[in-house]
Amino acid sequence: MVEFALVLPLLLVILFGVMEFGQVFYSAVAVVNAAHAGAMYGAQGAAFWSDTGDMQAAALKDGKDVSGLTATASEVCYCSGVSTACAASCASKTIYVKVVTQASVHETAPWPGVPNPINLSASAQFRVQ
């Protein structure tokens, strides 16, 4: 009983730390998946790549479990390997869509040496089909 009473607080701190890490890890995966979902929506074809509002909506819908998630969508065009305006005419234009997602995860309790909140960010860029 005495040994259990001495070890129990340490076990509870470890358990609580594992739960906090799991929450942050889950949120980080959700932020990355949301960026991919938004970019995949825009990469479907010519009718979708310039619709940044729907790309952002797709990212936010995929990351609905993460509070405070923001998404920014844009298109990037290349003409013969050189970055160019997407409206410019070019014989061999390659179009990419890019979605950047960000969120802040607040810990339940502050841990020494760990920032609170933890800022998460992800970016996905896909070539338009």
N, C-alpha and C positions, 0 to 999 in steps of 0.2 A: 504494500500500500504506500509506503514512504517513497519507494523508487518511482511508482506510478505518479504520485503527487509531484515529484521533482521533474519528471520527464514530460508530463502533460502540457505545461505551458509552451515548451519548445515544440512539441508536436503540433499544437494549435497554431503557432506562428508559422511553421512550415506549411501547414495546410492552407492557411489564409494567403500566404505568398503564392502558392501554386494556383489558387483560385484567381488571384489578381493577374498573374501571368497569363492564365488561360483567357481571361476577359480581353486583355490587350492583344493577345495573339489572334483571337477570333475577330476582333475589330480590324486588325491589320489585314487579315485575309479577305474580309468583306470589302475593305477599301480597294484592294487590288482587283478583286472580282468586279466591283462596280466600274472601275476604269475600263476593264476589258469589255464589259457588257456595252458600255456607251460607244466604245470604238468599233465594236463588232456591228452595232446597229448602223453606224455611218459607213462602214466598209461594204455594205451589201451591194451597192451599185450607184449609178449616176444619179438616181432620184433621191438618194439619202445623204450623200457626202456633204452637201452644203446646208443641211438642216441641223444646225448646231443645237437648236432648242430641243429637238427630239432626242439627239444624242445625250444631252445633259439629263433629260427626263428618263431615258433608259438607264443611265448610270445611277441616278437617284432612286429609281424604282428597285434596281438590283440591290442597292445598299440601304434599303429601308430600315434595317435593324441597327444601323449605326446612327446615333443621334448627332446632329450638327454636321452631317456630310454635305460637302459642296462639290460641284462638278463644273469644269470649264472645258468646252469643246472648241476645236479649231480645225481648219484644213491646211495642209502643207502641200505645195506643188513643186515639182522639179521638172525642168526642161533640159534634157541631155546632161543630167547630173547636177545642174545648178539650180538652186532655189529661186523660184520665180513667183510672180503673182498668179493666183489661180485663174483669174479672168483673162490672162494673156494667151494669145494663140501660139501653139507650138505643135510641131509634127509628132514629137514623141514625149508628150506630157505624162508624167506619173503623179497620181494624186494619192495622198495619204490623209487619214483623219487621225487626230490626236485628242485624247481625253485625259485630263488631269483631275484627280479626286483628292480631297483633303478632309481630315476630321481630327478632332481632339478627343482623347479618351481621358476622363478624369478618374483617378484612382479613388477607392473607398477610403483609404488611409494613406498618409504620406509615408514613403519608405526612404530611408537614408540613401542619398546618392542617386535617387531616381526622380527625374523631373515630373512635376504634376501641374498641368496636364501633359500627357504624352501626345505630341503632334505626329500624325500619320499622313503620309502622302504617297500617291501612286500615279503612274503615267502609263498609258498604253497608246501605241501608234500602229495602225494597220494600213496596208495598201488597199485602195478601193478596187473592187473586182471589175 
